[in-house]
Amino acid sequence: MMFRNYACCILIVLYVRDELSFDRFHHHVDNVYRVTSTLARASTGVTEQLW
């Protein structure tokens, strides 16, 4: 049981670490931006996130 707790904790830490290091390998990390846009269709009322 204790092994499962440690394994879950390690997986969570690895996931968070990976998410926080996104795009950190670029030389000019301060100049990296993510551009997104949202498409809303009035006829259907559907809103989509475009990447």
All heavy atoms as TSV, in Angstrom:
chain	resi	resn	atom	element	x	y	z
A	1	MET	N	N	0.830	-1.195	0.000
A	1	MET	CA	C	0.000	0.000	0.000
A	1	MET	C	C	0.869	1.251	0.000
A	1	MET	O	O	0.591	2.197	-0.712
A	1	MET	CB	C	-0.923	-0.036	1.223
A	1	MET	CG	C	-1.839	1.127	1.313
A	1	MET	SD	S	-3.108	0.995	0.066
A	1	MET	CE	C	-4.157	2.293	0.521
A	2	MET	N	N	1.905	1.257	0.781
A	2	MET	CA	C	2.771	2.420	0.867
A	2	MET	C	C	3.525	2.643	-0.448
A	2	MET	O	O	3.759	3.780	-0.844
A	2	MET	CB	C	3.747	2.246	2.022
A	2	MET	CG	C	4.367	3.498	2.505
A	2	MET	SD	S	5.137	3.138	4.081
A	2	MET	CE	C	5.135	4.719	4.779
A	3	PHE	N	N	3.868	1.542	-1.124
A	3	PHE	CA	C	4.555	1.648	-2.406
A	3	PHE	C	C	3.673	2.369	-3.430
A	3	PHE	O	O	4.153	3.177	-4.213
A	3	PHE	CB	C	4.919	0.251	-2.916
A	3	PHE	CG	C	5.514	0.254	-4.281
A	3	PHE	CD1	C	6.810	0.693	-4.478
A	3	PHE	CD2	C	4.776	-0.139	-5.380
A	3	PHE	CE1	C	7.366	0.728	-5.748
A	3	PHE	CE2	C	5.311	-0.120	-6.644
A	3	PHE	CZ	C	6.609	0.316	-6.830
A	4	ARG	N	N	2.382	2.099	-3.402
A	4	ARG	CA	C	1.446	2.741	-4.331
A	4	ARG	C	C	1.388	4.245	-4.071
A	4	ARG	O	O	1.318	5.045	-5.009
A	4	ARG	CB	C	0.067	2.118	-4.179
A	4	ARG	CG	C	-0.879	2.558	-5.262
A	4	ARG	CD	C	-2.232	1.915	-5.148
A	4	ARG	NE	N	-2.149	0.512	-4.799
A	4	ARG	CZ	C	-3.153	-0.189	-4.306
A	4	ARG	NH1	N	-4.319	0.388	-4.113
A	4	ARG	NH2	N	-3.020	-1.458	-4.011
A	5	ASN	N	N	1.429	4.651	-2.820
A	5	ASN	CA	C	1.407	6.080	-2.482
A	5	ASN	C	C	2.652	6.782	-3.013
A	5	ASN	O	O	2.564	7.877	-3.569
A	5	ASN	CB	C	1.308	6.276	-0.977
A	5	ASN	CG	C	-0.021	5.813	-0.426
A	5	ASN	OD1	O	-0.990	5.672	-1.153
A	5	ASN	ND2	N	-0.048	5.549	0.869
A	6	TYR	N	N	3.810	6.157	-2.835
A	6	TYR	CA	C	5.051	6.740	-3.345
A	6	TYR	C	C	5.047	6.795	-4.866
A	6	TYR	O	O	5.488	7.778	-5.466
A	6	TYR	CB	C	6.265	5.946	-2.865
A	6	TYR	CG	C	6.600	6.178	-1.415
A	6	TYR	CD1	C	6.710	5.118	-0.536
A	6	TYR	CD2	C	6.813	7.458	-0.919
A	6	TYR	CE1	C	7.012	5.314	0.795
A	6	TYR	CE2	C	7.118	7.667	0.408
A	6	TYR	CZ	C	7.221	6.594	1.259
A	6	TYR	OH	O	7.526	6.802	2.572
A	7	ALA	N	N	4.544	5.762	-5.499
A	7	ALA	CA	C	4.499	5.731	-6.961
A	7	ALA	C	C	3.592	6.840	-7.494
A	7	ALA	O	O	3.944	7.528	-8.456
A	7	ALA	CB	C	4.023	4.370	-7.444
A	8	CYS	N	N	2.443	7.038	-6.885
A	8	CYS	CA	C	1.532	8.115	-7.301
A	8	CYS	C	C	2.173	9.479	-7.098
A	8	CYS	O	O	2.068	10.362	-7.954
A	8	CYS	CB	C	0.224	8.028	-6.535
A	8	CYS	SG	S	-0.807	6.650	-7.044
A	9	CYS	N	N	2.826	9.648	-5.991
A	9	CYS	CA	C	3.485	10.924	-5.694
A	9	CYS	C	C	4.576	11.206	-6.727
A	9	CYS	O	O	4.679	12.329	-7.233
A	9	CYS	CB	C	4.058	10.900	-4.291
A	9	CYS	SG	S	4.841	12.448	-3.814
A	10	ILE	N	N	5.362	10.203	-7.061
A	10	ILE	CA	C	6.436	10.378	-8.038
A	10	ILE	C	C	5.853	10.714	-9.410
A	10	ILE	O	O	6.359	11.592	-10.113
A	10	ILE	CB	C	7.325	9.129	-8.090
A	10	ILE	CG1	C	8.159	9.042	-6.819
A	10	ILE	CG2	C	8.230	9.138	-9.318
A	10	ILE	CD1	C	8.936	7.766	-6.659
A	11	LEU	N	N	4.782	10.046	-9.802
A	11	LEU	CA	C	4.153	10.331	-11.093
A	11	LEU	C	C	3.605	11.748	-11.148
A	11	LEU	O	O	3.737	12.434	-12.164
A	11	LEU	CB	C	3.048	9.319	-11.374
A	11	LEU	CG	C	3.519	7.921	-11.722
A	11	LEU	CD1	C	2.332	6.987	-11.860
A	11	LEU	CD2	C	4.345	7.931	-12.991
A	12	ILE	N	N	3.007	12.207	-10.075
A	12	ILE	CA	C	2.480	13.574	-10.033
A	12	ILE	C	C	3.613	14.586	-10.126
A	12	ILE	O	O	3.528	15.569	-10.863
A	12	ILE	CB	C	1.631	13.791	-8.763
A	12	ILE	CG1	C	0.344	12.973	-8.862
A	12	ILE	CG2	C	1.325	15.264	-8.546
A	12	ILE	CD1	C	-0.452	12.919	-7.585
A	13	VAL	N	N	4.686	14.351	-9.400
A	13	VAL	CA	C	5.830	15.266	-9.437
A	13	VAL	C	C	6.435	15.302	-10.836
A	13	VAL	O	O	6.763	16.372	-11.355
A	13	VAL	CB	C	6.882	14.856	-8.383
A	13	VAL	CG1	C	8.193	15.578	-8.611
A	13	VAL	CG2	C	6.361	15.130	-6.987
A	14	LEU	N	N	6.571	14.152	-11.475
A	14	LEU	CA	C	7.129	14.114	-12.831
A	14	LEU	C	C	6.223	14.843	-13.824
A	14	LEU	O	O	6.702	15.555	-14.705
A	14	LEU	CB	C	7.349	12.671	-13.274
A	14	LEU	CG	C	8.486	11.940	-12.584
A	14	LEU	CD1	C	8.518	10.482	-13.019
A	14	LEU	CD2	C	9.813	12.614	-12.866
A	15	TYR	N	N	4.917	14.678	-13.679
A	15	TYR	CA	C	3.976	15.362	-14.569
A	15	TYR	C	C	4.063	16.879	-14.400
A	15	TYR	O	O	4.143	17.622	-15.381
A	15	TYR	CB	C	2.552	14.873	-14.301
A	15	TYR	CG	C	1.526	15.617	-15.102
A	15	TYR	CD1	C	1.341	15.340	-16.449
A	15	TYR	CD2	C	0.748	16.614	-14.514
A	15	TYR	CE1	C	0.404	16.029	-17.187
A	15	TYR	CE2	C	-0.188	17.305	-15.249
A	15	TYR	CZ	C	-0.359	17.004	-16.588
A	15	TYR	OH	O	-1.288	17.707	-17.313
A	16	VAL	N	N	4.059	17.348	-13.164
A	16	VAL	CA	C	4.132	18.792	-12.901
A	16	VAL	C	C	5.457	19.357	-13.395
A	16	VAL	O	O	5.506	20.430	-14.006
A	16	VAL	CB	C	3.920	19.074	-11.398
A	16	VAL	CG1	C	4.231	20.515	-11.056
A	16	VAL	CG2	C	2.495	18.727	-10.997
A	17	ARG	N	N	6.519	18.638	-13.173
A	17	ARG	CA	C	7.838	19.083	-13.627
A	17	ARG	C	C	7.876	19.200	-15.149
A	17	ARG	O	O	8.427	20.152	-15.694
A	17	ARG	CB	C	8.892	18.097	-13.137
A	17	ARG	CG	C	10.291	18.500	-13.446
A	17	ARG	CD	C	11.263	17.531	-12.833
A	17	ARG	NE	N	12.596	17.820	-13.296
A	17	ARG	CZ	C	13.573	16.961	-13.320
A	17	ARG	NH1	N	13.378	15.740	-12.864
A	17	ARG	NH2	N	14.751	17.289	-13.759
A	18	ASP	N	N	7.278	18.243	-15.836
A	18	ASP	CA	C	7.237	18.282	-17.293
A	18	ASP	C	C	6.402	19.461	-17.779
A	18	ASP	O	O	6.783	20.156	-18.727
A	18	ASP	CB	C	6.663	16.969	-17.830
A	18	ASP	CG	C	6.608	16.952	-19.341
A	18	ASP	OD1	O	7.678	17.086	-19.969
A	18	ASP	OD2	O	5.497	16.812	-19.891
A	19	GLU	N	N	5.274	19.705	-17.149
A	19	GLU	CA	C	4.418	20.819	-17.558
A	19	GLU	C	C	5.100	22.166	-17.318
A	19	GLU	O	O	4.959	23.090	-18.120
A	19	GLU	CB	C	3.089	20.780	-16.808
A	19	GLU	CG	C	2.178	19.662	-17.248
A	19	GLU	CD	C	1.719	19.811	-18.681
A	19	GLU	OE1	O	1.346	20.922	-19.073
A	19	GLU	OE2	O	1.732	18.796	-19.409
A	20	LEU	N	N	5.834	22.304	-16.247
A	20	LEU	CA	C	6.496	23.571	-15.947
A	20	LEU	C	C	7.723	23.812	-16.824
A	20	LEU	O	O	8.175	24.944	-16.967
A	20	LEU	CB	C	6.892	23.616	-14.466
A	20	LEU	CG	C	5.722	23.702	-13.487
A	20	LEU	CD1	C	6.242	23.657	-12.055
A	20	LEU	CD2	C	4.892	24.949	-13.728
A	21	SER	N	N	8.270	22.750	-17.405
A	21	SER	CA	C	9.457	22.896	-18.241
A	21	SER	C	C	9.107	23.047	-19.713
A	21	SER	O	O	9.990	23.028	-20.562
A	21	SER	CB	C	10.371	21.686	-18.054
A	21	SER	OG	O	9.773	20.525	-18.616
A	22	PHE	N	N	7.827	23.228	-20.039
A	22	PHE	CA	C	7.397	23.349	-21.422
A	22	PHE	C	C	8.071	24.540	-22.086
A	22	PHE	O	O	8.045	25.657	-21.582
A	22	PHE	CB	C	5.872	23.514	-21.473
A	22	PHE	CG	C	5.320	23.497	-22.854
A	22	PHE	CD1	C	5.205	22.308	-23.545
A	22	PHE	CD2	C	4.925	24.668	-23.467
A	22	PHE	CE1	C	4.682	22.289	-24.826
A	22	PHE	CE2	C	4.404	24.654	-24.743
A	22	PHE	CZ	C	4.285	23.470	-25.426
A	23	ASP	N	N	8.707	24.324	-23.216
A	23	ASP	CA	C	9.409	25.350	-24.008
A	23	ASP	C	C	10.594	25.971	-23.281
A	23	ASP	O	O	11.023	27.057	-23.628
A	23	ASP	CB	C	8.448	26.457	-24.462
A	23	ASP	CG	C	7.555	26.007	-25.599
A	23	ASP	OD1	O	7.936	25.058	-26.293
A	23	ASP	OD2	O	6.484	26.608	-25.776
A	24	ARG	N	N	11.144	25.329	-22.299
A	24	ARG	CA	C	12.314	25.881	-21.597
A	24	ARG	C	C	13.621	25.553	-22.315
A	24	ARG	O	O	14.667	26.066	-21.954
A	24	ARG	CB	C	12.387	25.336	-20.173
A	24	ARG	CG	C	11.236	25.763	-19.312
A	24	ARG	CD	C	11.512	27.110	-18.693
A	24	ARG	NE	N	10.430	27.450	-17.797
A	24	ARG	CZ	C	9.803	28.609	-17.833
A	24	ARG	NH1	N	10.146	29.518	-18.691
A	24	ARG	NH2	N	8.828	28.852	-17.006
A	25	PHE	N	N	13.581	24.700	-23.346
A	25	PHE	CA	C	14.800	24.300	-24.029
A	25	PHE	C	C	15.238	25.319	-25.079
A	25	PHE	O	O	16.327	25.217	-25.619
A	25	PHE	CB	C	14.626	22.924	-24.685
A	25	PHE	CG	C	13.495	22.846	-25.657
A	25	PHE	CD1	C	13.705	23.148	-26.989
A	25	PHE	CD2	C	12.237	22.477	-25.240
A	25	PHE	CE1	C	12.659	23.075	-27.895
A	25	PHE	CE2	C	11.195	22.396	-26.137
A	25	PHE	CZ	C	11.411	22.696	-27.461
A	26	HIS	N	N	14.400	26.330	-25.348
A	26	HIS	CA	C	14.773	27.364	-26.320
A	26	HIS	C	C	15.785	28.329	-25.700
A	26	HIS	O	O	15.760	28.595	-24.503
A	26	HIS	CB	C	13.542	28.145	-26.775
A	26	HIS	CG	C	12.592	27.335	-27.594
A	26	HIS	ND1	N	12.850	26.957	-28.882
A	26	HIS	CD2	C	11.374	26.814	-27.292
A	26	HIS	CE1	C	11.853	26.253	-29.350
A	26	HIS	NE2	N	10.938	26.135	-28.393
A	27	HIS	N	N	16.640	28.872	-26.549
A	27	HIS	CA	C	17.658	29.813	-26.059
A	27	HIS	C	C	17.026	31.112	-25.555
A	27	HIS	O	O	17.478	31.684	-24.575
A	27	HIS	CB	C	18.665	30.132	-27.168
A	27	HIS	CG	C	19.463	28.935	-27.584
A	27	HIS	ND1	N	20.395	28.347	-26.766
A	27	HIS	CD2	C	19.439	28.195	-28.715
A	27	HIS	CE1	C	20.923	27.315	-27.379
A	27	HIS	NE2	N	20.358	27.193	-28.573
A	28	HIS	N	N	16.000	31.567	-26.229
A	28	HIS	CA	C	15.339	32.825	-25.856
A	28	HIS	C	C	13.950	32.509	-25.313
A	28	HIS	O	O	12.935	32.891	-25.895
A	28	HIS	CB	C	15.254	33.760	-27.059
A	28	HIS	CG	C	16.584	34.085	-27.649
A	28	HIS	ND1	N	17.483	34.934	-27.040
A	28	HIS	CD2	C	17.189	33.659	-28.772
A	28	HIS	CE1	C	18.567	35.017	-27.767
A	28	HIS	NE2	N	18.422	34.248	-28.836
A	29	VAL	N	N	13.916	31.859	-24.174
A	29	VAL	CA	C	12.646	31.402	-23.600
A	29	VAL	C	C	11.710	32.561	-23.274
A	29	VAL	O	O	10.496	32.404	-23.308
A	29	VAL	CB	C	12.904	30.518	-22.366
A	29	VAL	CG1	C	13.419	31.337	-21.200
A	29	VAL	CG2	C	11.654	29.768	-21.972
A	30	ASP	N	N	12.234	33.739	-23.033
A	30	ASP	CA	C	11.386	34.894	-22.726
A	30	ASP	C	C	10.620	35.384	-23.954
A	30	ASP	O	O	9.653	36.131	-23.826
A	30	ASP	CB	C	12.220	36.042	-22.163
A	30	ASP	CG	C	12.831	35.694	-20.818
A	30	ASP	OD1	O	12.267	34.820	-20.135
A	30	ASP	OD2	O	13.851	36.290	-20.459
A	31	ASN	N	N	11.062	34.985	-25.150
A	31	ASN	CA	C	10.426	35.428	-26.384
A	31	ASN	C	C	9.518	34.361	-26.993
A	31	ASN	O	O	9.096	34.494	-28.139
A	31	ASN	CB	C	11.485	35.831	-27.408
A	31	ASN	CG	C	12.271	37.028	-26.950
A	31	ASN	OD1	O	11.744	37.882	-26.255
A	31	ASN	ND2	N	13.533	37.097	-27.318
A	32	VAL	N	N	9.199	33.314	-26.267
A	32	VAL	CA	C	8.329	32.249	-26.769
A	32	VAL	C	C	6.903	32.539	-26.313
A	32	VAL	O	O	6.654	32.759	-25.139
A	32	VAL	CB	C	8.784	30.867	-26.260
A	32	VAL	CG1	C	7.812	29.781	-26.683
A	32	VAL	CG2	C	10.177	30.551	-26.756
A	33	TYR	N	N	5.985	32.542	-27.270
A	33	TYR	CA	C	4.591	32.834	-26.968
A	33	TYR	C	C	3.705	31.751	-27.576
A	33	TYR	O	O	4.051	31.134	-28.572
A	33	TYR	CB	C	4.170	34.192	-27.545
A	33	TYR	CG	C	4.957	35.337	-26.981
A	33	TYR	CD1	C	6.075	35.819	-27.635
A	33	TYR	CD2	C	4.595	35.915	-25.777
A	33	TYR	CE1	C	6.815	36.866	-27.106
A	33	TYR	CE2	C	5.318	36.958	-25.241
A	33	TYR	CZ	C	6.430	37.424	-25.913
A	33	TYR	OH	O	7.152	38.453	-25.395
A	34	ARG	N	N	2.559	31.533	-26.994
A	34	ARG	CA	C	1.561	30.625	-27.550
A	34	ARG	C	C	0.397	31.481	-28.054
A	34	ARG	O	O	-0.168	32.275	-27.311
A	34	ARG	CB	C	1.062	29.651	-26.495
A	34	ARG	CG	C	-0.017	28.725	-27.035
A	34	ARG	CD	C	-0.492	27.775	-26.001
A	34	ARG	NE	N	0.573	26.843	-25.692
A	34	ARG	CZ	C	0.483	25.900	-24.769
A	34	ARG	NH1	N	-0.607	25.793	-24.044
A	34	ARG	NH2	N	1.471	25.078	-24.551
A	35	VAL	N	N	0.076	31.295	-29.320
A	35	VAL	CA	C	-1.005	32.056	-29.937
A	35	VAL	C	C	-2.196	31.118	-30.099
A	35	VAL	O	O	-2.075	30.049	-30.677
A	35	VAL	CB	C	-0.581	32.607	-31.310
A	35	VAL	CG1	C	-1.723	33.345	-31.973
A	35	VAL	CG2	C	0.641	33.494	-31.158
A	36	THR	N	N	-3.331	31.517	-29.571
A	36	THR	CA	C	-4.555	30.734	-29.704
A	36	THR	C	C	-5.676	31.631	-30.187
A	36	THR	O	O	-5.597	32.862	-30.083
A	36	THR	CB	C	-4.979	30.089	-28.370
A	36	THR	OG1	O	-5.258	31.114	-27.428
A	36	THR	CG2	C	-3.896	29.187	-27.820
A	37	SER	N	N	-6.690	31.018	-30.712
A	37	SER	CA	C	-7.883	31.768	-31.102
A	37	SER	C	C	-9.107	30.905	-30.855
A	37	SER	O	O	-9.021	29.690	-30.785
A	37	SER	CB	C	-7.807	32.203	-32.567
A	37	SER	OG	O	-7.735	31.069	-33.398
A	38	THR	N	N	-10.228	31.558	-30.717
A	38	THR	CA	C	-11.486	30.868	-30.451
A	38	THR	C	C	-12.433	31.107	-31.611
A	38	THR	O	O	-12.596	32.244	-32.057
A	38	THR	CB	C	-12.110	31.380	-29.145
A	38	THR	OG1	O	-11.170	31.201	-28.088
A	38	THR	CG2	C	-13.372	30.624	-28.807
A	39	LEU	N	N	-13.026	30.037	-32.085
A	39	LEU	CA	C	-13.970	30.115	-33.187
A	39	LEU	C	C	-15.369	29.856	-32.646
A	39	LEU	O	O	-15.619	28.807	-32.053
A	39	LEU	CB	C	-13.621	29.072	-34.255
A	39	LEU	CG	C	-14.583	28.929	-35.422
A	39	LEU	CD1	C	-14.568	30.204	-36.265
A	39	LEU	CD2	C	-14.203	27.729	-36.265
A	40	ALA	N	N	-16.259	30.829	-32.792
A	40	ALA	CA	C	-17.640	30.685	-32.332
A	40	ALA	C	C	-18.557	30.651	-33.543
A	40	ALA	O	O	-18.505	31.545	-34.390
A	40	ALA	CB	C	-18.016	31.839	-31.416
A	41	ARG	N	N	-19.361	29.615	-33.612
A	41	ARG	CA	C	-20.310	29.474	-34.721
A	41	ARG	C	C	-21.698	29.850	-34.225
A	41	ARG	O	O	-22.275	29.185	-33.375
A	41	ARG	CB	C	-20.297	28.052	-35.242
A	41	ARG	CG	C	-18.963	27.680	-35.820
A	41	ARG	CD	C	-18.995	26.300	-36.381
A	41	ARG	NE	N	-17.649	25.958	-36.855
A	41	ARG	CZ	C	-17.327	24.806	-37.341
A	41	ARG	NH1	N	-18.220	23.839	-37.422
A	41	ARG	NH2	N	-16.102	24.577	-37.742
A	42	ALA	N	N	-22.225	30.931	-34.787
A	42	ALA	CA	C	-23.524	31.434	-34.345
A	42	ALA	C	C	-24.659	30.484	-34.723
A	42	ALA	O	O	-25.640	30.370	-34.007
A	42	ALA	CB	C	-23.780	32.812	-34.934
A	43	SER	N	N	-24.509	29.793	-35.849
A	43	SER	CA	C	-25.596	28.933	-36.316
A	43	SER	C	C	-25.819	27.709	-35.398
A	43	SER	O	O	-26.936	27.280	-35.213
A	43	SER	CB	C	-25.325	28.460	-37.737
A	43	SER	OG	O	-24.131	27.705	-37.781
A	44	THR	N	N	-24.727	27.187	-34.843
A	44	THR	CA	C	-24.841	25.991	-33.985
A	44	THR	C	C	-24.613	26.297	-32.511
A	44	THR	O	O	-24.928	25.478	-31.666
A	44	THR	CB	C	-23.832	24.912	-34.422
A	44	THR	OG1	O	-22.514	25.438	-34.310
A	44	THR	CG2	C	-24.086	24.474	-35.849
A	45	GLY	N	N	-24.045	27.448	-32.212
A	45	GLY	CA	C	-23.751	27.788	-30.822
A	45	GLY	C	C	-22.528	27.075	-30.275
A	45	GLY	O	O	-22.287	27.069	-29.079
A	46	VAL	N	N	-21.735	26.479	-31.161
A	46	VAL	CA	C	-20.543	25.722	-30.756
A	46	VAL	C	C	-19.340	26.657	-30.733
A	46	VAL	O	O	-19.132	27.442	-31.647
A	46	VAL	CB	C	-20.289	24.549	-31.725
A	46	VAL	CG1	C	-18.996	23.849	-31.393
A	46	VAL	CG2	C	-21.455	23.578	-31.696
A	47	THR	N	N	-18.556	26.568	-29.676
A	47	THR	CA	C	-17.325	27.325	-29.557
A	47	THR	C	C	-16.157	26.354	-29.547
A	47	THR	O	O	-16.158	25.387	-28.794
A	47	THR	CB	C	-17.317	28.160	-28.252
A	47	THR	OG1	O	-18.461	29.002	-28.245
A	47	THR	CG2	C	-16.056	28.999	-28.148
A	48	GLU	N	N	-15.154	26.600	-30.405
A	48	GLU	CA	C	-13.997	25.719	-30.513
A	48	GLU	C	C	-12.733	26.485	-30.191
A	48	GLU	O	O	-12.588	27.649	-30.572
A	48	GLU	CB	C	-13.893	25.151	-31.929
A	48	GLU	CG	C	-15.052	24.305	-32.360
A	48	GLU	CD	C	-14.903	23.838	-33.784
A	48	GLU	OE1	O	-13.768	23.547	-34.190
A	48	GLU	OE2	O	-15.922	23.757	-34.469
A	49	GLN	N	N	-11.810	25.824	-29.518
A	49	GLN	CA	C	-10.490	26.396	-29.252
A	49	GLN	C	C	-9.550	25.939	-30.354
A	49	GLN	O	O	-9.379	24.749	-30.565
A	49	GLN	CB	C	-9.973	25.923	-27.890
A	49	GLN	CG	C	-8.654	26.519	-27.488
A	49	GLN	CD	C	-8.774	27.959	-27.066
A	49	GLN	OE1	O	-9.816	28.406	-26.617
A	49	GLN	NE2	N	-7.717	28.711	-27.193
A	50	LEU	N	N	-8.962	26.869	-31.083
A	50	LEU	CA	C	-8.025	26.553	-32.149
A	50	LEU	C	C	-6.606	26.778	-31.653
A	50	LEU	O	O	-6.329	27.731	-30.953
A	50	LEU	CB	C	-8.287	27.432	-33.375
A	50	LEU	CG	C	-9.692	27.374	-33.934
A	50	LEU	CD1	C	-9.843	28.379	-35.062
A	50	LEU	CD2	C	-10.018	25.979	-34.423
A	51	TRP	N	N	-5.705	25.905	-32.051
A	51	TRP	CA	C	-4.319	26.017	-31.604
A	51	TRP	C	C	-3.469	26.500	-32.694
A	51	TRP	O	O	-3.180	26.220	-33.661
A	51	TRP	CB	C	-3.813	24.682	-31.079
A	51	TRP	CG	C	-4.608	24.244	-29.912
A	51	TRP	CD1	C	-5.835	23.661	-29.933
A	51	TRP	CD2	C	-4.273	24.369	-28.541
A	51	TRP	NE1	N	-6.274	23.409	-28.681
A	51	TRP	CE2	C	-5.328	23.833	-27.790
A	51	TRP	CE3	C	-3.179	24.882	-27.868
A	51	TRP	CZ2	C	-5.320	23.796	-26.419
A	51	TRP	CZ3	C	-3.179	24.832	-26.499
A	51	TRP	CH2	C	-4.238	24.303	-25.784
